[in-house]
Amino acid sequence: METTRQRIADRLREEPATASEIAADLALPTPTVYEHLEHVSRSVADDERFLVSPPECRDCGFDGFDDPLNAPSRCPECKSERVEEPAFVIR
């Protein structure tokens, strides 16, 4: 039986996914997925890389968020709340 973190890592080895997509696939709350992603990012094998496509503002295109392992609530540049979630993958 796999742990939740192993299931998340396996999911990210298949294809890129957002925390919301992972949460829906594994029937977990999205905030819980973000907590697990921090641990998964530190525990990938030496021959693998945990990659993050940073969040991006849909209105102004800003993508320089400080913490890519977190879903920002709004854009610091234009204050829009239309911010895409970061996507994650293990390669």
For each residue, the residues with C-beta under 8 A, 3 or more apart:
1:
2: 6 7 10
3: 6 7
4: 7 8 26 28 36
5: 8 9 36 39 40 43
6: 2 3 9 10
7: 2 3 4 10 11 26
8: 4 5 11 12 22 26 33 36 37 40
9: 5 6 12 13 40 43 44 90
10: 2 6 7 13 14
11: 7 8 14 17 22 25 26
12: 8 9 15 16 17 22 40 50 88 89 90
13: 9 10 48 89 90
14: 10 11
15: 12 89
16: 12 53 87 88 89
17: 11 12 21 22 25 87 88 89
18: 21 22 85 86 87 88
19: 22 23 30 33 34 37 71 85 86 88
20: 23 24 30 33 85
21: 17 18 24 25
22: 8 11 12 17 18 19 25 26 28 33 88
23: 19 20 26 27 28 29 30 32 33
24: 20 21 27
25: 11 17 21 22
26: 4 7 8 11 22 23 33
27: 23 24
28: 4 22 23 32 33 36
29: 23 32 33
30: 19 20 23 33 34 71
31: 34 35
32: 23 28 29 35 36
33: 8 19 20 22 23 26 28 29 30 36 37
34: 19 30 31 37 38 69 70 71
35: 31 32 38 39
36: 4 5 8 28 32 33 39 40
37: 8 19 33 34 40 41 69 88
38: 34 35 41 42 69
39: 5 35 36 42 43
40: 5 8 9 12 36 37 43 44 50 90
41: 37 38 44 50 52 69
42: 38 39
43: 5 9 39 40
44: 9 40 41 48 49 50 90
45: 48
46:
47:
48: 13 44 45 90 91
49: 44 90 91
50: 12 40 41 44 88 89 90
51: 88 89 90 91
52: 41 68 69 86 87 88
53: 16 86 87 88 89
54: 63 64 65 68 86
55: 63 65 68 71 72 83 84 85 86
56: 61 62 63 83 84
57: 60 61 62 63 75 77 78 80 82 83 84
58: 80 82 83 84
59: 75 78 80 82
60: 57 75 77 78 80
61: 56 57
62: 56 57 65 75 76 77 78
63: 54 55 56 57
64: 54
65: 54 55 62 68 70 72 76
66:
67: 70 72
68: 52 54 55 65 86
69: 34 37 38 41 52 86
70: 34 65 67 86
71: 19 30 34 55 83 85 86
72: 55 65 67 75 76 83
73: 81 83
74: 79 80 81 83
75: 57 59 60 62 72 78 79 80 81 82 83
76: 62 65 72 79
77: 57 60 62
78: 57 59 60 62 75
79: 74 75 76
80: 57 58 59 60 74 75 83
81: 73 74 75
82: 57 58 59 75
83: 55 56 57 58 71 72 73 74 75 80
84: 55 56 57 58
85: 18 19 20 55 71
86: 18 19 52 53 54 55 68 69 70 71
87: 16 17 18 52 53
88: 12 16 17 18 19 22 37 50 51 52 53
89: 12 13 15 16 17 50 51 53
90: 9 12 13 40 44 48 49 50 51
91: 48 49 51
